[in-house]
Amino acid sequence: MSNFEIVRLTKSDVQIAHQLAAQLPGEPSVSPERLVDLLADERNFVLAAMRNGVPVGHLVAHRFPSLAGERLVYLYDIEVHPAERRLGIGRHLVSLLKDICLAQGVDSIWVGSSLTNVAACSLWTKTGAERVSDQYVEFIYEL
């Protein structure tokens, strides 16, 4: 049952992005303007897994500038619909991001994860990431 495709969304794919956002549990409705902003910024990578024209998963990453000249991408959101998990969709999303980043000369992709999120840590390992820390601490500034 691997008949899905992975596509990189552009600013003309707001409807698909809206469908993906609506699938997120506990998330308020996002405005089309915010989705256009997300999709129009070429530093953002928004990938969607589609099965029969219906979005079943996504990955969002962002390319950061660096004074040191390093080209770094932060993978900060990945989700696959519960009924579609363990079918390789997450691995394919990460694989396409890696291919896009290689083609753009990116030096590394960074992803943070709670060590208690066993499924996520397994995905990162299976897709070639190396664990560099025994602890993950997260801070946030609410503005």
Rosetta blueprint (number, residue, H / E / L):
1 M L
2 S L
3 N L
4 F L
5 E E
6 I E
7 V E
8 R E
9 L L
10 T L
11 K H
12 S H
13 D H
14 V H
15 Q H
16 I H
17 A H
18 H H
19 Q H
20 L H
21 A H
22 A H
23 Q H
24 L L
25 P L
26 G L
27 E L
28 P L
29 S L
30 V L
31 S L
32 P H
33 E H
34 R H
35 L H
36 V H
37 D H
38 L H
39 L H
40 A H
41 D L
42 E L
43 R L
44 N E
45 F E
46 V E
47 L E
48 A E
49 A E
50 M E
51 R E
52 N L
53 G L
54 V E
55 P E
56 V E
57 G E
58 H E
59 L E
60 V E
61 A E
62 H E
63 R E
64 F E
65 P L
66 S L
67 L L
68 A L
69 G L
70 E L
71 R L
72 L E
73 V E
74 Y E
75 L E
76 Y E
77 D E
78 I E
79 E E
80 V E
81 H L
82 P H
83 A H
84 E H
85 R L
86 R L
87 L L
88 G L
89 I H
90 G H
91 R H
92 H H
93 L H
94 V H
95 S H
96 L H
97 L H
98 K H
99 D H
100 I H
101 C H
102 L H
103 A H
104 Q L
105 G L
106 V L
107 D L
108 S E
109 I E
110 W E
111 V E
112 G L
113 S L
114 S L
115 L L
116 T L
117 N L
118 V H
119 A H
120 A H
121 C H
122 S H
123 L H
124 W H
125 T H
126 K H
127 T L
128 G L
129 A L
130 E L
131 R L
132 V L
133 S L
134 D L
135 Q L
136 Y L
137 V L
138 E L
139 F L
140 I L
141 Y L
142 E L
143 L L
